[in-house]
Amino acid sequence: MSKKEMIFTLGLTMLMSIIWITGELVMGLWIPVTRNAHLIWLIGIVVVTLVVNVWHSMKKDESDRKDPKREKYERKVNKRK
């Protein structure tokens, strides 16, 4: 796992944790719900987190495979034209 993937995963996890906690506070303080609603909310957050993480990991990231020096050369040559 590359550094970019690790940072994305940790950021996504922290974001989804904040969303989950906010939802729990709203359901606990203002909206009366059953015990099952809390469980469904937790399962929904976990599923969405996993789906986004898997989708992101399956995306092709070409930035790691490109040579930065070659890219710089290509930009320079294309500028002249």
C-alpha positions as CSV (number, residue, x, y, z in Angstrom):
1,M,0.0,0.0,0.0
2,S,1.5,3.3,-1.0
3,K,1.6,6.4,1.1
4,K,-1.1,8.1,-0.9
5,E,-3.5,5.2,-0.4
6,M,-2.7,5.1,3.3
7,I,-3.5,8.8,3.7
8,F,-6.7,8.4,1.7
9,T,-7.8,5.5,3.8
10,L,-7.1,7.2,7.1
11,G,-8.7,10.4,5.9
12,L,-11.8,8.5,4.7
13,T,-12.0,6.6,8.0
14,M,-11.8,9.8,10.1
15,L,-14.4,11.6,7.9
16,M,-16.8,8.6,8.2
17,S,-16.2,8.5,12.0
18,I,-17.2,12.1,12.3
19,I,-20.3,11.5,10.2
20,W,-21.2,8.5,12.3
21,I,-20.8,10.3,15.6
22,T,-22.8,13.2,14.4
23,G,-25.6,10.9,13.3
24,E,-25.5,9.2,16.6
25,L,-25.8,12.5,18.5
26,V,-28.7,13.6,16.3
27,M,-30.5,10.3,16.8
28,G,-29.8,10.3,20.5
29,L,-30.6,13.9,21.3
30,W,-33.3,15.1,18.9
31,I,-34.8,12.2,16.9
32,P,-36.2,9.4,18.9
33,V,-35.3,6.1,17.1
34,T,-35.3,2.5,18.0
35,R,-32.3,0.4,18.8
36,N,-32.3,-1.1,15.3
37,A,-31.9,2.3,13.7
38,H,-28.6,2.8,15.5
39,L,-27.4,-0.6,14.3
40,I,-28.6,0.1,10.7
41,W,-26.8,3.5,10.8
42,L,-23.5,1.8,11.9
43,I,-23.8,-0.9,9.2
44,G,-24.6,1.7,6.6
45,I,-21.5,3.9,7.5
46,V,-19.2,0.8,7.5
47,V,-20.6,-0.4,4.1
48,V,-20.2,3.1,2.5
49,T,-16.7,3.4,3.9
50,L,-15.7,0.0,2.5
51,V,-17.3,0.7,-0.9
52,V,-15.6,4.0,-1.3
53,N,-12.2,2.6,-0.2
54,V,-12.4,-0.4,-2.6
55,W,-13.6,1.9,-5.5
56,H,-10.7,4.2,-4.9
57,S,-8.1,1.4,-4.7
58,M,-9.3,-0.1,-8.0
59,K,-9.0,3.3,-9.8
60,K,-5.9,3.4,-12.0
61,D,-3.4,5.9,-10.6
62,E,-0.9,6.7,-13.3
63,S,1.1,9.3,-11.3
64,D,3.3,6.6,-9.7
65,R,4.2,5.1,-13.0
66,K,5.2,8.2,-14.8
67,D,8.7,9.6,-14.8
68,P,8.7,13.2,-13.6
69,K,11.7,14.1,-15.7
70,R,10.1,12.7,-18.8
71,E,6.9,14.6,-18.0
72,K,8.9,17.8,-17.6
73,Y,10.6,17.2,-21.0
74,E,7.3,16.5,-22.7
75,R,5.8,19.8,-21.4
76,K,8.9,21.7,-22.5
77,V,8.8,20.2,-26.0
78,N,5.0,20.7,-26.4
79,K,5.4,24.4,-25.3
80,R,7.7,25.0,-28.3
81,K,5.2,23.8,-30.8
